[in-house]
Amino acid sequence: MNPLQVLIMAGQLILALSILVTIHELGHFLAARAFGIRVEKFFVFFDFGGYKLFSVKRGDTEYGLGWFPLGGYVKIAGMIDESLDKEQLKREPESWEFRSKPNWQKFIVMVAGVVMNFILGIALYAFYLGQYQQSYIPKSEFNKEGIYAYETAREYGFQTGDKLVSVNGKTYDRFEDYMANFRIFFGGEMMVERNGELVTIEIPSSHFNRVREGMTGFLEMRNDVLVDSILGPDLSPAARAGVQQGDRIAGINGEPLFAFGQLVETLGANKGDSVTLELDRAGQTLIVQTAVDTAGRIGFVPDIVVLHKEQTQYTTASAMRYGAGDAWNWLYFNARAMGKIFTGDVPFAKSIESPIGIARIYGPTWDWAKFWWLTAILSMILAFMNILPIPALDGGHIMFIFIETVIGRKLPDSFMEKAQVFGMVVILALMVFAFGSDILEIVQERFSGK
């Protein structure tokens, strides 16, 4: 990976964090100001050691840009936070301080950041659907000839040609709703129509292991495979066999080609051997035999054309509706994944990402569609993580506000300070572990030649 690609990955991560942090802290800021609470600082990125790239004072608040780009904060007057400012606690509470306000106002101030990230996640999902996807193929179309079932799906009981009916008892209109990992990642139930009869298929709870191990595919819509481009005859077995750009691959080894997945699996099963292709070239049928290399490839770039593609356009309303559903489902998925971590079903080391890992997910090329989609997911993850009842996170503050409401008195400042330090140590330890895991993975990849 060259320096430019590293810079692009880092740039995408920093831009995403800038958006997410600004919106999150803006939630705290607006809620605090609405209740007459002073906000002493509003910083995007951290100004550790007092060093900052920029700042300006407006009224009671210093607005600034810190030098450390992995976070940000608002410093709310009279609140025990990560600044651990003990001097303010020695004074008598002022009416404009956080500690002087009733618990219901404190709760709203603390939950406002999570709410803003949730709203942002929905808005970004809706924007992504309306701007980049723009339309979807409804069930009435993709179910005309059914789906292609990959090997894993066939093991579970699916068959090519099955028509999708429901997932966990619910019906949907978009193909991606049936394929969404958060619905069947940890197991579930899918119903299909097969030869006019309804068939229920159980997805085992171990399905997530197949996904994590990088299974080739699961279910796929009916499609045609065209030859978009082809390597030179010295490099491409397909070119040497006479395959040309624009050909449609109509069959393989005597079987009609139902979908791209069938081609992938058949080539994979014949690595180092050969296959017979049936080609449609401008209406003329040709039969050719081509060698398959040891990677299961024949040397061409496919153009996959989904059949029965009468699409339904997203409206502003439907994009918002589907965006809200997608955002909520990611929140639900994270909650289920967290539960699996505690039960030991999901390895902890494989479940957290440092900023290095997140930057690698964004990738070395700048793709705005992928950027907004991933940022929407990150917004939901940030909302979920912040609501966890861990001291130093918003959820920890909310937990203590709830405890104070139940017991009818304020918790000692000394206890709150120690809890804050404990939470910060836990978060720091998790970050160090995540960074270490991602760095180790990069080193292993480098020495393994990947």
FENRAWO-V374286 format. One record per run of one state. SS is the DSSP state (@ for helix, = for strand, . for the rest). FROM is the first residue (numbers start at 1). TO is the last residue. If there is no record, write none. Layout:
# FENRAWO-V374286
{{SS FROM TO} {SS FROM TO}}
This chain:
# FENRAWO-V374286
{{. 1 2} {@ 3 34} {. 35 38} {= 39 46} {. 47 47} {@ 48 50} {. 51 51} {= 52 58} {. 59 60} {= 61 66} {. 67 67} {= 68 76} {. 77 86} {@ 87 90} {. 91 97} {@ 98 100} {. 101 102} {@ 103 133} {. 134 134} {= 135 138} {@ 139 142} {. 143 146} {= 147 149} {. 150 150} {@ 151 156} {. 157 162} {= 163 167} {. 168 169} {= 170 170} {. 171 173} {= 174 174} {@ 175 179} {. 180 180} {@ 181 184} {. 185 187} {= 188 194} {. 195 196} {= 197 203} {. 204 206} {@ 207 212} {. 213 218} {= 219 221} {. 222 222} {= 223 230} {. 231 236} {@ 237 241} {. 242 247} {= 248 252} {. 253 254} {= 255 256} {. 257 259} {@ 260 269} {. 270 273} {= 274 281} {. 282 283} {= 284 291} {. 292 299} {= 300 306} {. 307 310} {= 311 313} {. 314 315} {@ 316 343} {. 344 347} {@ 348 350} {. 351 354} {@ 355 362} {. 363 367} {@ 368 386} {. 387 393} {@ 394 407} {. 408 412} {@ 413 448} {. 449 450}}
